[in-house]
Amino acid sequence: MPDAKADDVRAGFCAIVGLPNVGKSTLLNQILGRHLVAVSSKPQTTRDRILGVHQIELPGETPARAQIAYVDTPGIQDGKGPLRRYMRDASVAAANDADVVLLLVDGLDRRGRMPDRLNDADAASLAQATREHPLIVAINKVDKMAKPDLLPVIEAWARWKHGLEVVPISASTGENLPALERAIAHQLPPGPQLFPDEMVTDRTTQFIAQEIIREQLYHQLGKELPYACAVQIETWNEKGKHELMIGAVIVVERDSQKPIVVGRGGSRIRELGIAARAAVGAALGKTVHLTLFVKVIGEWSHAENELRRLGYGGEGEGA
């Protein structure tokens, strides 16, 4: 390999993969220091590949800087239906395109935190995603783990693959994330940076707002939330630099689900609107006026054309 030039960096793509609900989106938000991705305790909240670009310094090294293009992915787990297939395919494609794969493991999940979990049939796609490229394993939620429980988990992964780097972290507190990012950077090739210095994501502000509204939907409804719900921005009007008018539609797929979202006398959707307006405003640094509607699109999560219309699908997505 030729010597790195003075203006080179270590640059490349890192796919964040794992089972559902292990903290992938929390990790990306923490690394970027901004609210980019929807986060909730409900599995498979993330439905798309989402790019987040972060630059770090590597003091005393050559190159002395790295630009890591993280790709947050839906939790990889086999399941039926076009929506689950779309999410699974998005995750596998991100791993296939990556320079390094970061496998995030929930340290509190006694079954899921060990390597033999990848032998289960429903984790077959995840196991495949870890084989094609350099791999780093991060054990998440160590701030809530008993210390005697952590060492056997690290040792199990170290035995699973010779030379594998295993990094204990907390995505929610930021504990040990500098060490994790250095480990990732060392797996990236030297060369010109991939994105401008000021770039954080390739997603639009409309997409970010949509994600935050959907996140609030998860928070407000909890276990009552129908799995097949979506949010779509229909109107977006900026009034000057600091004011934003948004009209958004919450999509469900059965008539019986609409009253769950609306609530008695519209109480629930009003609460949702208040929370979402505040969260979007905080994320975008604007005063937000938000109008929400609920629409029923029958069995949309099982119809390829409706999936594409709501933003799930497109190039490379088969029937």
N, C-alpha and C positions, 0 to 999 in steps of 0.2 A: 504494500500500500504506500503511495507517495506521501511525503511529509505534508502535514496540514499547513495551509497558508495562514498568514496572520489574521485575515478577515474571515476565516472559516469558523464554523461552529459545529457542534454535534447536533445533527438534526434528523428527525424522522418521526414515524407514527407509532404510538403506543396504544394498543387496543386494551381497554379495561373490560375483562370478562369475568363471569362468575355465575353461580346459581342465583335465582331471584332473591331480592331483599337482603343482599349481603353488604350494601352500602356503597355501590359504585357511583351513583349520582351524588351522594353526600361527599364522596372523595373528590370528585371533579369540582364541585362547587367550592370546597375548602381550598383546593390547590389554586384555583383561579381567583379566590377572594371575591366572588360575586355569585348572585343567584341566577344560574343559567339553566339548570335542569330541575324538573319536578322531583320532589322527594316526599315519600310517605312510607308508612309501615306496611302498606298493601303491596304484595309481590307483583312484579312486572309493571310498576308504575311507569318506568321508562319503556317507550315503544319504538324509538328511532335511534339511529346512530347520530350522536351529537359531538361535534368537534369543539375542543377547547385548547387553545394554544398558550403555552407557558414557557417563559425563558428563565433560566437559572444561571448563576455564575459557578464556575469550576475553578476556584483559586489554585494557582500553582500547576495547572494542567494545560495541556495543549491538545485541542483548542481549550480556551478558558471560559467558554460559554456554551450553553446547550439550548436548543429550541425544541421542546417536546410537544408534538401535536397529539394530544390525548383524544381518543374516540370512546366516549361512553356508549355502552350497548345495553339492550334489554337483557334481563336474566335468561341464560340459556337453559331451557328445559323443554323436552319434547312434549307435544300436546296437539290436539286435533283442532282443525278450523283454520281458515285463511289468516285471521289476525295473529294467532299464535305462530303460524308458519312464517308470516312476514317478520315477526320479531326474531324468531330463531334464525332465519336466513340473514337478517341484518347483522346479527351478532357474529355469525360464522364468517360472513363476508368481510367484516371489519378485522377479524383475527387473521384472515387469509391475506389481507392487504397490508398488515402491520409489519414494522421492522422488529418490534418486540411486543410480546403479549404479557400483560399483567393480570394474573389470576388472583382475584380478591376472594378471600375466604372469611366467613363469619366465625370468629373465634368462640362465640357463645353457643354455636350450633354443634352439639357434641357429635352428631352423626355427620353433618356436612363439612366439618372442619378437617377431616382426615382424608388422605389421598384415595383410600379405597371407595370413597363416595363416587368417584369418577367411573367406577366399574358398574354402577347401576344403570339400567337400561335408559332411564329418563335423562341421564347425564351424558349419553353417548356423544351428542353434538359438542358438548363442552369439552369432553376428553379429546375429541378430534382437534378442537381449536387450540389446544395446548401443545400440540405435537409438531406443528409446521414451522415455528419460528422460535428464536430465543425467548426464554420464559423466566419471569420473576414471580414469586408468590408473596403476597402480602397478607398477613394474618390481621384482620381488622377487629376492632372493639376491644383491644387489649386493656383499655382503661377500665373496663368492667370485668375483666378476667381475673381470677385468682392466680397469682404468680406461679404456684406449683402446677397449674393446668397448662401453662403456656409452653414450657420447655418440651414436654412430650409431643406437642403438635409440631413445633419447629423441627424436632429430630425426625419425626415421621416423614415430613416433606423432604428433608435433606437426604433421607435414605431412598425416597421414591425416585429421585433422579440425581445422578452424580453431578456435583458442581452447581446445583441449583441454589440461587440466592433466595433466602427467605427473610422477609423483613416484617417485624411486628409493628403495627401502627394503630392509630385511632383516627379514623376519617372525620369524626365529629369534633374532636379537640385539636387536631393537627399534630398530635404526638408522633414524632419520628418521620414526618413527611419529607424533611430535607434529605434524610438518608435514603428514603425510597426514591426520590427524584434523582439523586446522584447515581444510584444503582441502575435506574432506567437509562440515564444519559450515557453511561459507560457502554451500553449495548447499541448505541446509535452511531452511525458512521460520520466521520468528519466531512464537511462540505459546506456549500452555501446554504444559508437559512431558507426555509421553505415559504415563509410568510413575512409580511412587513412587521416591524417591531410593534406597531400599535394594534395589530390584529389579535382579538381574543377568541372569536368564533366566526364561523361562516353562516351562522343562523341569523335571520332577521330579527329586529325588535318585535315584530308581530308574532313570530314563532315563540320568542321568549315569553311574551305576555300570555300567549295561548297556553304554554306549559304551566305558568304560574296560576292561571285560572283553574286549570285542570288539577293542579296540586291542591288548591283550596277546596275543590270539589271532594277530593279524597279526605281531606281533613274534616270537613263539615259533615259528611255523611257517614264516614267510618265504615262499619260493617254493613250498613244499609246500601252502600253504593253499588249499583249494578256494575259487573265487570265490564260489560260492553257499553261504555259511555265515552264520548269524545267531545272535544271543544273545537269550535271553528270560529275564527275571527271573520265577521262579515263586513263591518265598517270600521274605518280607521282614519280619523281626521285630526291632524295636528294644528293647534291654534297657537301660533307663535312657537317659541322655543321650550316653553315650560308647561303647556297644557295639552291634554290628549283626550279625544273622545273615541271610545271603543264600543262597538256593538258586537256581542259574541253570542253564539248559539251553543247550547249544551244538547248533544245528541244522545238519545237513548233508543233502544230498539223494540220496546214493548209499551203499549198504552198504560199498563199497570205500573211502569217505572216512572212515568212523568210525575204523578203525585208525590212520589218519594223525594224527588228533586225540588219540586215547588214548595211542598210543605203546606200545612193547614193555613189557609188564608194568605198564601205566598210568603209565610214567615221564613222558611228555610232558604229560599232563593234570595230574599232580602239580606239575610245574614251572610250568605255566600258572597253576594255582591259587595257588601261592606268590607269583608275580609280580603277579597280578591282585589278590590280597588286599592286598598292600602298596600298590599303586597306588590302589585304591579307598579304602583307609584314609587315605592321605595327602591325597587330594582332598577327602574328607568330614570329615576330622579325627576319625575314630572308630577304635576297634579292631574289625576286621572278621573274621568267621568265614564262610568261603565254601565252599560245596559245589557242585561242577560235575558235570553229567551230559552225555552226548552222545546225541542222538536223531536218527534218520533219518526225514525226511519226504520221500518220493519226489518229485523234481522240483518242490520247493516254489517255486522262483524263477520257474516257468512257470505257476503256478496262481494266479489272481486271489484266490480265497478264502483260500488259505494266506498269500499276501502280506499281505492285510488282517489275518489272525489274528496275524501276526508284527509288525504295526505299519506295514507299507508299503502305504498306500492310504487310502481314506476319501473324504471329501467332495471332489467334483470330479474324482475319479480314474475315468477311463473304462475300458472293457474293451479 
